[in-house]
Amino acid sequence: MKIAIIGQGYVGLTISVFAAESFRVIGFDSNARIVSQLNNGISHIEGVENSTLQKWINDGQYRATTSGSDIADAEVVVIAVPTPLTRDRQPDLSFIQSACKTIGENIEKPALVINESTSFPGTLRKFIKPTIEKYSRNGVAHLYAISPERVDPGREDFNQKNTPRLYAGLTPEASVRTHDFYSKFCDQLVEVSSPEVAEAAKLFENTFRQVNIALVNEFAQIAHSLGISVYETLDAASTKPYGFMKFTPSAGVGGHCIPVDPTYLATVAEEHGAPATFIRRANEVNVQMSNYVVNRVQEDNGGSLSGKRVLVVGVAYKPNVADVRETSAELVIDHLRERGAVVSWHDDVVGTWNGESSAPLSGAEIAIVVTKHDDVKVRDILDGAPYVFDTTGKVPGAKGL
Ligand SMILES: NC(=O)c1ccc[n+]([C@@H]2O[C@H](COP(=O)([O-])OP(=O)(O)OC[C@H]3O[C@@H](n4cnc5c(N)ncnc54)[C@H](O)[C@@H]3O)[C@@H](O)[C@H]2O)c1
């Protein structure tokens, strides 16, 4: 069976290499550079090894393409394209729209179309299906299903195989076919009664994280004002064996999901006249953490950062990945520069970013740890600058939240 996976990023490529064990996979991506790299056996995604990719290429189980005609005879099509926010922070379905156009114009026989991209309830039924039908020249009737992706890039204990997967078809036949497809490479499938439940569950999972992170970020500020350690307090609360889940404070939230997905839920809620005050407030708290951190650093350094050499340690949005999407390091750097600091950053996992390169760990007057990759040594951070402010809780001996 031939499978087409639209979008070869974190989600699409990860799915591709798992599906290649059982199916012939065509990885379609609009980015020609990525496609060429992939066909040369070079993965750009943490967790997808070059050797695995090369094996599937050699076995004829995987090939990447930018050409729509290569997916014409696919029996299953998986959509895994970005769902970001627009400049005015509204849901942006333009990538899904263009993926639907590719599918509509190219798939010649009835196929099962599964959406894995995160979006608000109703996206499959009211947007994806009609958009594909609009572009479909010969009026083929596809089956439609949703199976929101839960992959956590860089994570080793949970992957595509052992993370339970939600799914729902628009019709019973679509549900059965979706189950058959994923059961080849996923251990546990959980069917829900409608695509809208699956879509909402994905948004709620990430909203749960967003509001809890905001709560602990607010609590970090409370703990500091009370003169107690936020970490010791959280450890103490964590001894309760039920009814408590530990989240840790940070300079804010980053990545493609947590700062973005709750806004999809809030937007659809408000369109339906339901309140989304919690989500909106959580976003505000998380965004202002970067300013709070810079305020604390400024207070500790004589009330002014003007002309001070400040190093931001770690600009990826989380440890051990090179992903800088929505990273809170960007907000921290913006606040520092607004106050006249001379800012550089160190992150050898990211390497280059916004036209700048990773700087050495030593040589600044002030270091602010935003993300600590495992291979960055605590001793090197502490030795690198006379004043270190840690937002991660992983640099004992530094000032911090
Ligand atoms: N990254 C994660 O950890 C994660 C986890 C769960 C869910 N998701 C969701 O999965 C979806 C994909 O996210 P991602 O992180 O894989 O994105 P990504 O940016 O890593 O990859 C998306 C890929 O799609 C390609 N693309 C864009 N438009 C295209 C089009 N019209 N046709 C073909 N290719 C196109 C891009 O070139 C890119 O390679 C999003 O909805 C995201 O919210 C992501």
The ligand as an SDF file (V2000), in Angstrom:
LIG
                    3D

 44 48  0  0  0  0  0  0  0  0999 V2000
    6.3740   19.5870   16.4170 N   0  0  0  0  0  0  0  0  0  0  0  0
    5.6650   19.0100   17.3680 C   0  0  0  0  0  0  0  0  0  0  0  0
    6.1780   18.6760   18.4120 O   0  0  0  0  0  0  0  0  0  0  0  0
    4.1830   18.7260   17.1680 C   0  0  0  0  0  0  0  0  0  0  0  0
    3.5500   17.8540   18.0620 C   0  0  0  0  0  0  0  0  0  0  0  0
    2.2250   17.5780   17.8900 C   0  0  0  0  0  0  0  0  0  0  0  0
    1.5160   18.1990   16.8720 C   0  0  0  0  0  0  0  0  0  0  0  0
    2.1350   19.0600   16.0320 N   0  0  0  0  0  0  0  0  0  0  0  0
    1.3460   19.6630   14.9490 C   0  0  0  0  0  0  0  0  0  0  0  0
    1.6940   19.0120   13.7300 O   0  0  0  0  0  0  0  0  0  0  0  0
    1.6180   19.9340   12.6440 C   0  0  0  0  0  0  0  0  0  0  0  0
    2.9390   19.9670   11.9080 C   0  0  0  0  0  0  0  0  0  0  0  0
    3.9270   20.4780   12.7940 O   0  0  0  0  0  0  0  0  0  0  0  0
    5.4660   20.2190   12.5750 P   0  0  0  0  0  0  0  0  0  0  0  0
    6.1080   20.5370   13.8720 O   0  0  0  0  0  0  0  0  0  0  0  0
    5.6880   18.9020   11.9620 O   0  0  0  0  0  0  0  0  0  0  0  0
    5.8320   21.3700   11.5220 O   0  0  0  0  0  0  0  0  0  0  0  0
    7.2110   21.5610   10.7600 P   0  0  0  0  0  0  0  0  0  0  0  0
    7.3120   23.0110   10.4780 O   0  0  0  0  0  0  0  0  0  0  0  0
    8.3100   20.8590   11.4490 O   0  0  0  0  0  0  0  0  0  0  0  0
    6.9970   20.7940    9.3920 O   0  0  0  0  0  0  0  0  0  0  0  0
    6.0180   21.1380    8.4670 C   0  0  0  0  0  0  0  0  0  0  0  0
    6.5340   20.8050    7.0810 C   0  0  0  0  0  0  0  0  0  0  0  0
    5.4460   21.0400    6.1930 O   0  0  0  0  0  0  0  0  0  0  0  0
    5.9710   21.6260    5.0090 C   0  0  0  0  0  0  0  0  0  0  0  0
    4.8710   22.2760    4.3460 N   0  0  0  0  0  0  0  0  0  0  0  0
    4.2680   23.4420    4.6430 C   0  0  0  0  0  0  0  0  0  0  0  0
    3.2230   23.6470    3.8190 N   0  0  0  0  0  0  0  0  0  0  0  0
    3.1860   22.5820    2.9890 C   0  0  0  0  0  0  0  0  0  0  0  0
    2.3410   22.2240    1.9310 C   0  0  0  0  0  0  0  0  0  0  0  0
    1.3070   22.9670    1.5860 N   0  0  0  0  0  0  0  0  0  0  0  0
    2.5950   21.0710    1.2820 N   0  0  0  0  0  0  0  0  0  0  0  0
    3.6330   20.2960    1.6500 C   0  0  0  0  0  0  0  0  0  0  0  0
    4.4570   20.5820    2.6520 N   0  0  0  0  0  0  0  0  0  0  0  0
    4.2260   21.7130    3.3110 C   0  0  0  0  0  0  0  0  0  0  0  0
    7.0810   22.5160    5.4850 C   0  0  0  0  0  0  0  0  0  0  0  0
    8.0140   22.7610    4.4430 O   0  0  0  0  0  0  0  0  0  0  0  0
    7.6770   21.6920    6.6260 C   0  0  0  0  0  0  0  0  0  0  0  0
    8.7430   20.8690    6.1770 O   0  0  0  0  0  0  0  0  0  0  0  0
    1.2010   21.2650   13.2580 C   0  0  0  0  0  0  0  0  0  0  0  0
   -0.1910   21.3690   13.1970 O   0  0  0  0  0  0  0  0  0  0  0  0
    1.6420   21.1180   14.7020 C   0  0  0  0  0  0  0  0  0  0  0  0
    0.8850   21.9240   15.5760 O   0  0  0  0  0  0  0  0  0  0  0  0
    3.4640   19.3230   16.1410 C   0  0  0  0  0  0  0  0  0  0  0  0
  1  2  1  0
  2  3  2  0
  2  4  1  0
  4  5  1  0
  4 44  2  0
  5  6  2  0
  6  7  1  0
  7  8  2  0
  8  9  1  0
  8 44  1  0
  9 10  1  0
  9 42  1  0
 10 11  1  0
 11 12  1  0
 11 40  1  0
 12 13  1  0
 13 14  1  0
 14 15  2  0
 14 16  1  0
 14 17  1  0
 17 18  1  0
 18 19  2  0
 18 20  1  0
 18 21  1  0
 21 22  1  0
 22 23  1  0
 23 24  1  0
 23 38  1  0
 24 25  1  0
 25 26  1  0
 25 36  1  0
 26 27  1  0
 26 35  1  0
 27 28  2  0
 28 29  1  0
 29 30  1  0
 29 35  2  0
 30 31  1  0
 30 32  2  0
 32 33  1  0
 33 34  2  0
 34 35  1  0
 36 37  1  0
 36 38  1  0
 38 39  1  0
 40 41  1  0
 40 42  1  0
 42 43  1  0
M  CHG  2   8   1  16  -1
M  END
$$$$
